[in-house]
């Protein structure tokens, strides 16, 4: 037999059997405290009075049992109880003006103070006090067992409530529409909570609308009952509290609508929970039971957990199933509430800045400049062509070279021309001798024929000489070769009129602007502007619009007009073919009209296209 069993047996022999019977037969927590304290005082010799202090749900300590029931004076134990609460350790002190002692011992569970047991005993020696302390220490284990069993029951109930709520959440999330989810939720919740009816309602603006009732597919059939349930939900939302009828706690609440519905349903028990989230109340849950099944604190805790867990999921489905105009209206109302309501200082500041900018842009005038892509071209572009059919002999120049006036660009093979020239000169000498002989013979007819042939030969010779002179192609003026590269065609044949090179001067340019057809009406001849080239981004050049061509060119799905302009200043850094962005100064306009012009024109064109 263990030491604990020995102590218990001896205690039973010394104690009153009725006390043990009352202790084992205790059916409530309060009876357990009273019977345990009476048993402890009966087991400890010399015990005159006892006091049991236990922590309540709000962590406040309060007396739950005293012994004896009458004639005790707990004030004499208050000092030692306060010391134990402060020091969390057992104490043995002598009571002033008496020969008795006060014994107090804390009830510590997992290093947390849960209560204090204090006894006043009369003892003749230290041994009796030591024995009293041992009895108290062994007896307090029964209180620890009660607390741990109570915690285990609470944990098990919490786990069951959580599991049930999670199962219902899975059912809700598994439904595609809000109506199906609400119906499944209320039905499942009614079965899990043993309720006759569970109702779910959501706010539409300022009015609450009943959305689902358990075990009922059609909500609006019973109009009187539907309206009564809606008034019950509105009553809970208006007071922003959960309301039960009959009341479970001692809170004073207005429950007129709950009482009316209870009488309508044969005095049924009713409890309503407002649904709260994101700083607002958006709906309510109402539970109904028969009169003989009132709601308990455990039921209230379960309903509270269900509302906290499943309320947001149901609200999300409810909002997603609303029509698009309602969603837009709700979003606008939400934004207006955030702007004109409390908090959200960032949005308010942003709105004020936006209003200030719009006001400023509506008042200030600014230069309106039309932007367009531009290309730089030479003012003159001279082509160098082949003067006659031949073959390329030399080509020292190519595109991109700077050339001086008269510089050799390329030469044609002239060997055949030199041979033809020698042949013509020989023929001319022969004809000259024949002419002289005929003149000597005074044959005037034959002399005239030879004279004509001699003139023909001279003309052919002059043509050959001219071809020899033109076989060397030179630059007509100083400038830049913008096209032509014959370095890979040496010895190849060329035909008369074929363009071999293009030369443009470096002291005269024209600007080609691609203006969108939507803005061509703003452009006028003589307007000023400036441009920035991609290769020279830090330098601006001024220009003047000189010509607006009436032809368009399609690019990237838009039509562009070709507008020509003349540069006002030219420097050596410019080259034909450079690209950039040019801006034509039109006039001065309001800033807001400049920035919103494209949008307004698009809206007008779209409306014109849509309207019949």
C-alpha positions as CSV (number, residue, x, y, z in Angstrom):
1,X,0.0,0.0,0.0
2,X,1.4,3.4,-1.0
3,X,1.9,6.3,1.4
4,X,-1.0,8.2,-0.2
5,X,-3.4,5.3,0.3
6,X,-2.3,5.1,3.9
7,X,-2.9,8.8,4.5
8,X,-6.3,8.5,2.8
9,X,-7.4,5.5,4.9
10,X,-6.3,7.2,8.1
11,X,-8.1,10.3,7.1
12,X,-11.3,8.4,6.4
13,X,-11.1,6.8,9.8
14,X,-10.6,10.2,11.5
15,X,-13.0,12.1,9.3
16,X,-16.8,12.1,9.2
17,X,-18.1,9.5,6.7
18,X,-20.9,11.9,5.8
19,X,-18.3,14.4,4.6
20,X,-16.8,11.9,2.3
21,X,-20.3,11.0,1.1
22,X,-21.1,14.7,0.4
23,X,-17.7,15.1,-1.4
24,X,-18.1,12.1,-3.7
25,X,-21.8,13.0,-4.4
26,X,-21.1,16.6,-5.4
27,X,-22.9,17.3,-8.7
28,X,-21.9,20.9,-9.2
29,X,-18.7,22.9,-9.0
30,X,-20.0,24.9,-6.1
31,X,-21.0,21.8,-4.1
32,X,-17.6,20.3,-4.9
33,X,-15.9,23.4,-3.3
34,X,-18.0,23.4,-0.2
35,X,-17.8,19.6,0.4
36,X,-14.0,19.6,-0.2
37,X,-13.4,22.5,2.2
38,X,-15.6,20.8,4.8
39,X,-13.8,17.6,4.4
40,X,-10.4,19.2,4.7
41,X,-11.4,21.0,7.9
42,X,-12.8,17.8,9.3
43,X,-9.6,15.9,8.5
44,X,-7.2,18.5,10.0
45,X,-7.3,18.4,13.9
46,X,-7.9,21.8,15.5
47,X,-9.4,23.4,12.4
48,X,-11.7,26.2,13.4
49,X,-12.5,27.9,10.1
50,X,-11.6,27.7,6.4
51,X,-11.8,29.9,3.3
52,X,-11.4,28.9,-0.4
53,X,-10.5,31.6,-2.9
54,X,-10.7,30.7,-6.6
55,X,-9.9,32.8,-9.8
56,X,-13.0,33.6,-11.9
57,X,-13.2,33.8,-15.6
58,X,-12.1,37.5,-15.5
59,X,-9.0,36.6,-13.5
60,X,-10.5,38.2,-10.4
61,X,-10.2,36.2,-7.2
62,X,-13.3,35.7,-5.2
63,X,-14.4,33.4,-2.3
64,X,-16.3,30.3,-3.4
65,X,-16.6,28.4,-0.1
66,X,-16.3,28.9,3.6
67,X,-16.4,26.7,6.7
68,X,-18.2,26.5,8.9
69,X,-21.3,27.7,7.2
70,X,-22.2,29.9,10.2
71,X,-20.1,31.6,12.9
72,X,-16.9,32.0,10.8
73,X,-14.9,35.2,10.6
74,X,-13.0,35.1,7.3
75,X,-11.6,38.6,8.0
76,X,-9.0,37.0,10.2
77,X,-7.7,35.1,7.2
78,X,-7.7,38.0,4.7
79,X,-4.2,39.2,5.5
80,X,-2.6,35.8,4.9
81,X,-4.6,35.3,1.7
82,X,-3.5,38.6,0.3
83,X,0.2,37.7,1.1
84,X,-0.2,34.3,-0.6
85,X,-1.7,36.0,-3.7
86,X,1.2,38.4,-3.8
87,X,4.0,35.9,-3.1
88,X,2.6,32.6,-4.7
89,X,3.9,30.4,-1.9
90,X,2.5,28.7,1.2
91,X,2.5,30.6,4.5
92,X,2.1,29.8,8.2
93,X,1.5,32.8,10.4
94,X,0.3,33.4,13.9
95,X,-3.0,35.3,14.2
96,X,-2.8,38.4,16.4
97,X,-4.7,38.5,19.7
98,X,-5.3,34.7,19.6
99,X,-3.4,31.5,20.2
100,X,-4.3,30.2,16.7
101,X,-2.4,30.0,13.5
102,X,-3.4,30.8,9.9
103,X,-2.3,28.3,7.2
104,X,-2.6,29.3,3.6
105,X,-1.5,27.4,0.5
106,X,-1.7,28.5,-3.2
107,X,-3.3,26.4,-5.9
108,X,-0.7,26.5,-8.7
109,X,-1.5,24.8,-12.0
110,X,1.2,25.1,-14.7
111,X,2.8,27.9,-12.8
112,X,-0.4,29.9,-12.8
113,X,-2.1,30.9,-9.6
114,X,-5.7,29.6,-9.7
115,X,-6.8,29.9,-6.1
116,X,-5.8,30.0,-2.4
117,X,-6.9,27.7,0.5
118,X,-6.7,29.3,4.0
119,X,-7.4,27.6,7.4
120,X,-7.3,28.8,11.0
121,X,-6.1,26.1,13.3
122,X,-5.3,25.7,17.0
123,X,-2.2,23.6,17.7
124,X,-0.2,22.9,20.8
125,X,3.0,22.2,19.0
126,X,5.0,22.3,15.8
127,X,4.2,18.7,15.0
128,X,0.5,19.4,14.7
129,X,1.1,22.3,12.5
130,X,3.4,20.2,10.2
131,X,0.7,17.5,10.0
132,X,-1.9,20.2,9.1
133,X,0.3,21.5,6.3
134,X,0.8,18.0,4.9
135,X,-3.0,17.3,4.9
136,X,-3.6,20.6,3.2
137,X,-1.0,19.9,0.5
138,X,-2.4,16.5,-0.2
139,X,-5.9,17.7,-0.2
140,X,-5.3,20.5,-2.7
141,X,-4.6,17.9,-5.3
142,X,-8.3,17.3,-5.5
143,X,-8.8,20.9,-6.5
144,X,-6.1,20.6,-9.1
145,X,-7.8,17.6,-10.5
146,X,-11.1,19.5,-10.7
147,X,-9.5,22.4,-12.5
148,X,-7.7,20.1,-15.0
149,X,-10.8,18.2,-15.7
150,X,-12.6,21.5,-16.3
151,X,-9.9,22.6,-18.6
152,X,-10.0,19.3,-20.5
153,X,-13.7,19.6,-20.9
154,X,-13.4,23.1,-22.2
155,X,-10.6,22.1,-24.6
156,X,-12.6,19.2,-25.9
157,X,-15.7,21.4,-26.4
158,X,-13.6,24.1,-28.1
159,X,-12.0,21.4,-30.4
160,X,-15.5,20.1,-31.2
161,X,-16.8,23.5,-32.0
162,X,-13.8,24.3,-34.2
163,X,-14.1,21.0,-36.1
164,X,-17.8,21.6,-36.7
165,X,-17.2,25.2,-37.8
166,X,-14.4,24.1,-40.2
167,X,-16.6,21.3,-41.6
168,X,-19.3,23.9,-42.3
169,X,-16.8,26.2,-43.8
170,X,-15.8,23.5,-46.2
171,X,-19.5,23.0,-47.1
172,X,-19.9,26.7,-47.8
173,X,-16.8,27.0,-49.9
174,X,-17.8,24.0,-51.9
175,X,-20.9,25.7,-53.2
176,X,-20.8,27.7,-56.4
177,X,-23.4,30.3,-55.6
178,X,-24.3,32.3,-52.5
179,X,-27.9,31.0,-52.4
180,X,-26.7,27.4,-52.3
181,X,-24.0,28.1,-49.8
182,X,-26.4,30.0,-47.5
183,X,-28.9,27.2,-47.7
184,X,-26.4,24.5,-47.0
185,X,-24.8,26.6,-44.1
186,X,-28.1,27.2,-42.3
187,X,-29.2,23.6,-42.7
188,X,-25.9,22.2,-41.4
189,X,-25.8,24.7,-38.6
190,X,-29.3,23.8,-37.5
191,X,-28.5,20.1,-37.3
192,X,-25.2,20.7,-35.5
193,X,-26.7,23.1,-32.9
194,X,-30.0,21.2,-32.4
195,X,-32.0,24.2,-33.4
196,X,-35.4,24.1,-35.0
197,X,-34.6,27.0,-37.3
198,X,-31.5,29.0,-38.3
199,X,-31.8,32.1,-40.3
200,X,-29.3,34.2,-42.2
201,X,-29.7,37.8,-43.3
202,X,-27.6,40.5,-45.0
203,X,-27.9,44.2,-45.1
204,X,-28.9,45.8,-48.4
205,X,-28.1,49.5,-47.9
206,X,-29.8,50.3,-44.6
207,X,-32.4,47.5,-44.8
208,X,-31.8,43.9,-43.8
209,X,-33.0,41.2,-46.2
210,X,-33.5,37.6,-45.1
211,X,-31.4,35.4,-47.4
212,X,-31.7,31.8,-46.1
213,X,-33.7,29.8,-43.6
214,X,-32.7,26.2,-42.7
215,X,-34.8,23.4,-44.2
216,X,-36.6,25.9,-46.4
217,X,-35.8,26.5,-50.1
218,X,-38.1,29.5,-50.5
219,X,-37.6,32.3,-48.0
220,X,-40.4,34.7,-48.9
221,X,-43.4,32.4,-48.8
222,X,-44.2,33.1,-45.1
223,X,-44.1,36.9,-45.2
224,X,-45.1,37.5,-41.6
225,X,-42.5,35.2,-40.2
226,X,-39.9,36.5,-42.6
227,X,-40.5,40.1,-41.5
228,X,-40.5,39.1,-37.8
229,X,-37.1,37.4,-38.2
230,X,-35.7,40.4,-40.1
231,X,-36.8,42.7,-37.3
232,X,-35.1,40.4,-34.8
233,X,-31.9,40.6,-36.8
234,X,-32.2,44.4,-37.1
235,X,-32.6,44.7,-33.4
236,X,-29.4,42.8,-32.8
237,X,-27.5,44.9,-35.3
238,X,-28.8,48.2,-34.0
239,X,-27.6,47.4,-30.5
240,X,-24.4,45.8,-31.9
241,X,-24.7,43.0,-29.4
242,X,-25.7,39.4,-29.4
243,X,-29.2,39.1,-27.9
244,X,-30.7,36.0,-26.3
245,X,-34.3,35.5,-25.2
246,X,-34.7,34.4,-22.5
247,X,-31.5,36.1,-21.4
248,X,-28.5,33.9,-20.6
249,X,-26.5,36.6,-18.8
250,X,-27.4,39.6,-16.7
251,X,-26.9,42.2,-19.4
252,X,-29.8,44.7,-19.8
253,X,-30.7,44.8,-23.5
254,X,-33.8,45.8,-25.5
255,X,-35.3,42.5,-26.8
256,X,-38.8,43.5,-27.7
257,X,-38.7,42.0,-31.2
258,X,-37.1,38.8,-29.8
259,X,-39.9,38.6,-27.2
260,X,-42.5,39.1,-29.9
261,X,-41.1,36.3,-32.1
262,X,-40.8,34.0,-29.1
263,X,-44.5,34.5,-28.3
264,X,-45.3,34.0,-32.0
265,X,-43.4,30.7,-31.9
266,X,-44.9,29.4,-28.6
267,X,-42.3,30.9,-26.3
268,X,-39.3,29.6,-28.2
269,X,-35.7,30.4,-27.2
270,X,-34.1,32.8,-29.5
271,X,-30.6,34.1,-29.9
272,X,-29.2,36.5,-32.6
273,X,-25.7,37.3,-33.5
274,X,-24.7,40.4,-35.6
275,X,-22.1,39.7,-38.3
276,X,-19.2,42.2,-38.1
277,X,-16.2,42.6,-40.4
278,X,-13.9,45.3,-41.9
279,X,-15.3,47.9,-39.5
280,X,-19.0,47.5,-40.2
281,X,-22.0,45.2,-39.5
282,X,-23.1,43.4,-42.7
283,X,-25.6,40.8,-41.5
284,X,-27.0,38.7,-38.7
285,X,-27.7,35.1,-37.6
286,X,-30.7,34.0,-35.7
287,X,-31.2,30.7,-33.9
288,X,-34.5,29.3,-32.6
289,X,-35.1,26.4,-30.3
290,X,-38.1,24.9,-28.5
291,X,-39.0,26.4,-25.1
292,X,-37.7,23.3,-23.2
293,X,-34.3,23.6,-24.8
294,X,-32.8,27.0,-23.6
295,X,-29.5,28.1,-24.9
296,X,-26.4,27.7,-22.7
297,X,-23.1,29.5,-22.4
298,X,-21.5,26.7,-24.4
299,X,-24.0,27.2,-27.2
300,X,-23.3,30.9,-27.2
301,X,-19.6,30.3,-27.5
302,X,-20.2,27.9,-30.4
303,X,-22.4,30.3,-32.2
304,X,-19.9,33.1,-31.7
305,X,-17.1,31.0,-33.2
306,X,-19.3,30.1,-36.2
307,X,-20.1,33.7,-36.9
308,X,-16.5,34.7,-36.7
309,X,-15.3,32.0,-39.0
310,X,-18.0,31.6,-41.6
311,X,-19.3,35.2,-41.7
312,X,-16.5,36.5,-44.0
313,X,-16.8,33.6,-46.4
314,X,-20.6,34.0,-46.7
315,X,-20.1,37.8,-47.2
316,X,-17.6,37.2,-50.0
317,X,-20.0,34.9,-51.8
318,X,-22.8,37.3,-51.3
319,X,-20.8,40.2,-52.8
320,X,-19.6,38.1,-55.7
321,X,-23.1,37.1,-56.7
322,X,-24.4,40.6,-56.8
323,X,-25.2,42.2,-60.3
324,X,-22.5,44.4,-61.8
325,X,-24.4,47.7,-61.2
326,X,-24.8,46.8,-57.5
327,X,-21.1,46.0,-57.3
328,X,-20.2,49.3,-58.9
329,X,-22.6,51.2,-56.6
330,X,-21.2,49.4,-53.5
331,X,-17.6,50.1,-54.6
332,X,-18.4,53.8,-55.1
333,X,-20.1,54.0,-51.7
334,X,-17.2,52.3,-50.0
335,X,-14.7,54.7,-51.6
336,X,-16.9,57.7,-50.6
337,X,-17.1,56.4,-47.0
338,X,-13.3,56.1,-46.9
339,X,-12.8,59.5,-48.3
340,X,-15.3,61.4,-46.2
341,X,-15.3,59.1,-43.2
342,X,-12.6,58.6,-40.5
343,X,-9.1,57.3,-41.1
344,X,-7.6,56.8,-44.6
345,X,-5.7,60.1,-44.4
346,X,-3.5,59.1,-47.3
347,X,-6.6,58.9,-49.6
348,X,-7.9,62.2,-48.3
349,X,-4.5,63.9,-48.9
350,X,-4.3,62.4,-52.4
351,X,-7.8,63.7,-53.2
352,X,-6.9,67.2,-52.0
353,X,-3.7,67.2,-54.1
354,X,-5.7,65.9,-57.1
355,X,-8.3,68.6,-56.7
356,X,-5.6,71.2,-56.3
357,X,-3.8,70.0,-59.5
358,X,-7.0,70.0,-61.5
359,X,-7.9,73.5,-60.4
360,X,-4.4,74.7,-61.2
361,X,-4.4,73.1,-64.6
362,X,-7.8,74.6,-65.3
363,X,-6.6,78.1,-64.6
364,X,-3.0,78.1,-66.0
365,X,-2.2,78.7,-69.7
366,X,0.6,76.9,-71.3
367,X,2.3,76.7,-74.7
368,X,0.6,74.1,-76.8
369,X,3.2,72.3,-79.0
370,X,2.5,69.6,-81.4
371,X,4.9,66.7,-81.3
372,X,5.9,64.7,-84.3
373,X,8.6,62.3,-85.4
374,X,11.1,64.0,-87.8
375,X,13.9,63.2,-90.2
376,X,16.6,65.4,-91.4
377,X,17.2,65.6,-95.2
378,X,19.5,67.6,-97.4
379,X,17.9,70.6,-99.2
380,X,19.4,69.3,-102.5
381,X,20.1,65.8,-103.5
382,X,22.0,65.5,-106.8
383,X,22.3,62.2,-108.6
384,X,25.4,61.1,-110.4
385,X,24.4,58.8,-113.3
386,X,26.3,56.8,-116.0
387,X,26.8,58.9,-119.2
388,X,27.1,55.9,-121.5
389,X,27.2,52.1,-121.4
390,X,30.5,50.9,-120.1
391,X,32.5,49.1,-117.4
392,X,33.6,50.5,-114.0
393,X,37.3,51.0,-113.8
394,X,37.9,52.8,-110.5
395,X,35.6,53.7,-107.5
396,X,37.5,55.5,-104.8
397,X,34.4,57.0,-103.1
398,X,31.5,55.4,-101.3
399,X,28.4,56.5,-99.4
400,X,29.2,58.5,-96.2
401,X,32.3,60.1,-97.6
402,X,32.7,63.8,-97.6
403,X,33.8,65.0,-101.0
404,X,35.0,68.3,-102.5
405,X,33.7,69.8,-105.6
406,X,35.3,68.1,-108.7
407,X,36.5,65.1,-106.6
408,X,36.7,61.8,-108.5
409,X,33.8,59.5,-107.5
410,X,34.5,56.8,-110.0
411,X,35.8,56.3,-113.6
412,X,34.7,54.1,-116.5
413,X,37.0,52.0,-118.6
414,X,38.2,54.2,-121.6
415,X,40.5,51.9,-123.5
416,X,38.0,51.2,-126.2
417,X,37.3,54.9,-126.6
418,X,41.0,55.6,-127.1
419,X,41.2,52.9,-129.8
420,X,38.2,54.3,-131.5
421,X,39.7,57.8,-131.3
422,X,42.9,56.6,-133.0
423,X,40.9,54.9,-135.7
424,X,38.9,58.0,-136.3
425,X,42.0,60.2,-136.5
426,X,43.6,57.8,-139.0
427,X,40.4,57.7,-141.0
428,X,40.3,61.5,-140.9
429,X,43.8,61.9,-142.3
430,X,43.0,59.4,-145.1
431,X,39.9,61.3,-146.1
432,X,41.8,64.6,-146.0
433,X,44.3,63.3,-148.6
434,X,41.5,62.0,-150.8
435,X,39.8,65.4,-150.6
436,X,43.0,67.2,-151.6
437,X,43.5,64.8,-154.6
438,X,39.9,65.4,-155.8
439,X,40.3,69.1,-155.5
440,X,43.5,68.9,-157.6
441,X,41.6,66.9,-160.3
442,X,38.9,69.5,-160.2
443,X,36.3,66.8,-159.5
444,X,34.0,68.9,-157.5
445,X,31.2,66.3,-157.0
446,X,33.6,63.7,-155.6
447,X,35.3,66.4,-153.5
448,X,32.0,67.3,-151.9
449,X,31.2,63.7,-151.0
450,X,34.6,63.3,-149.4
451,X,34.2,66.6,-147.6
452,X,30.9,65.3,-146.0
453,X,32.5,62.1,-144.9
454,X,35.3,64.1,-143.4
455,X,32.8,66.2,-141.4
456,X,31.1,63.1,-140.2
457,X,34.3,61.6,-139.1
458,X,35.2,64.8,-137.2
459,X,31.8,64.7,-135.5
460,X,32.3,61.1,-134.4
461,X,35.8,62.0,-133.1
462,X,34.3,64.9,-131.1
463,X,31.8,62.4,-129.6
464,X,34.5,60.1,-128.6
465,X,36.5,62.9,-127.0
466,X,33.4,64.0,-125.1
467,X,32.9,60.4,-123.8
468,X,36.5,60.3,-122.7
469,X,35.9,63.5,-120.7
470,X,32.7,62.1,-119.1
471,X,34.3,58.8,-118.3
472,X,35.5,60.4,-115.1
473,X,32.5,61.0,-112.7
474,X,33.2,63.8,-110.3
475,X,31.3,65.5,-107.5
476,X,29.2,68.4,-108.8
477,X,29.7,70.3,-105.5
478,X,31.2,69.8,-102.0
479,X,29.0,67.6,-99.8
480,X,28.2,64.2,-98.5
481,X,27.7,61.0,-100.5
482,X,24.4,59.7,-99.2
483,X,24.2,56.6,-101.4
484,X,26.4,54.6,-103.7
485,X,29.1,52.0,-103.1
486,X,30.8,50.5,-106.2
487,X,33.8,48.9,-104.4
488,X,32.2,45.5,-105.0
489,X,31.3,46.2,-108.6
490,X,34.7,47.0,-110.2
491,X,34.8,45.7,-113.7
492,X,31.1,45.2,-113.9
493,X,28.9,46.7,-116.7
494,X,26.7,49.7,-116.2
495,X,24.1,51.2,-118.4
496,X,23.5,54.7,-119.5
497,X,21.3,56.6,-117.0
498,X,21.9,54.3,-114.0
499,X,22.3,56.2,-110.8
500,X,25.6,55.5,-109.2
501,X,25.9,58.1,-106.4
502,X,23.7,60.7,-104.7
503,X,25.4,63.8,-103.2
504,X,23.8,66.3,-100.8
505,X,25.4,69.6,-99.5
506,X,26.2,70.0,-95.8
507,X,25.1,73.7,-95.6
508,X,21.4,73.3,-96.4
509,X,18.9,71.0,-94.8
510,X,15.1,70.5,-94.6
511,X,13.2,68.9,-91.8
512,X,10.5,66.3,-92.7
513,X,7.8,66.0,-89.9
514,X,5.3,63.2,-89.8
515,X,2.2,64.9,-88.4
516,X,-0.8,62.7,-87.4
517,X,-3.9,63.4,-89.5
518,X,-5.8,64.2,-86.3
519,X,-3.6,67.2,-85.7
520,X,-2.8,68.4,-89.2
521,X,-5.5,71.1,-88.9
522,X,-3.4,72.8,-86.2
523,X,-0.4,73.2,-88.5
524,X,0.0,76.4,-90.5
525,X,2.8,77.6,-92.8
526,X,5.2,79.9,-91.1
527,X,4.8,78.4,-87.6
528,X,7.9,78.1,-85.4
529,X,9.2,75.0,-83.7
530,X,12.2,73.2,-82.2
531,X,13.6,69.7,-82.6
532,X,15.9,67.4,-80.7
533,X,17.8,64.7,-82.5
534,X,18.3,61.2,-81.1
535,X,22.1,61.5,-81.6
536,X,22.2,65.0,-80.1
537,X,19.7,64.9,-77.2
538,X,21.1,67.9,-75.3
539,X,20.9,70.4,-78.2
540,X,17.8,72.0,-79.7
541,X,17.4,73.4,-83.2
542,X,14.8,75.9,-84.3
543,X,12.9,75.5,-87.5
544,X,10.1,77.2,-89.5
545,X,7.3,75.3,-91.2
546,X,7.7,75.9,-95.0
547,X,5.3,73.5,-96.7
548,X,2.4,71.1,-95.9
549,X,2.0,68.4,-98.5
550,X,-1.5,67.2,-99.2
551,X,-0.4,63.5,-99.3
552,X,-0.6,61.0,-96.5
553,X,1.4,57.9,-95.7
554,X,0.0,55.0,-93.6
555,X,2.3,53.7,-90.8
556,X,1.4,51.6,-87.8
557,X,-2.3,51.8,-88.5
558,X,-2.3,55.6,-88.7
559,X,-2.2,58.2,-91.5
560,X,0.6,60.8,-91.4
561,X,1.0,64.0,-93.4
562,X,4.4,65.1,-94.7
563,X,5.3,68.6,-93.4
564,X,8.5,70.3,-94.5
565,X,10.4,72.9,-92.4
566,X,13.6,74.9,-92.8
567,X,16.3,75.0,-90.1
568,X,17.2,78.4,-88.8
569,X,20.7,77.5,-87.8
570,X,23.0,74.8,-89.2
571,X,26.3,73.4,-87.8
572,X,28.8,70.8,-88.7
573,X,27.3,68.1,-86.3
574,X,24.2,67.7,-88.6
575,X,24.0,64.9,-91.1
576,X,21.3,63.9,-93.5
577,X,19.2,61.0,-92.3
578,X,19.3,62.0,-88.6
579,X,16.0,61.3,-86.7
580,X,14.4,62.8,-83.6
581,X,11.3,64.5,-82.3
582,X,10.1,67.9,-83.4
583,X,7.6,70.2,-81.7
584,X,5.6,72.8,-83.5
585,X,4.5,75.8,-81.4
586,X,0.7,76.2,-82.1
587,X,-0.6,78.7,-79.5
588,X,-1.3,79.0,-75.7
589,X,-4.1,76.9,-74.1
590,X,-5.3,75.7,-70.7
591,X,-3.2,72.9,-69.4
592,X,-6.2,70.7,-68.7
593,X,-7.3,71.1,-72.4
594,X,-3.9,70.1,-73.7
595,X,-3.7,66.9,-71.6
596,X,-7.3,65.8,-72.0
597,X,-7.7,66.6,-75.7
598,X,-6.9,63.1,-76.9
599,X,-9.3,61.5,-74.4
600,X,-12.1,63.9,-75.2
601,X,-11.7,63.4,-78.9
602,X,-11.7,59.6,-78.5
603,X,-14.9,59.8,-76.4
604,X,-16.6,62.0,-79.0
605,X,-15.6,59.7,-81.9
606,X,-16.6,56.6,-80.0
607,X,-20.0,58.1,-79.1
608,X,-20.5,59.2,-82.7
609,X,-19.7,55.6,-83.8
610,X,-22.1,54.0,-81.3
611,X,-25.0,56.4,-81.6
612,X,-27.6,55.5,-84.2
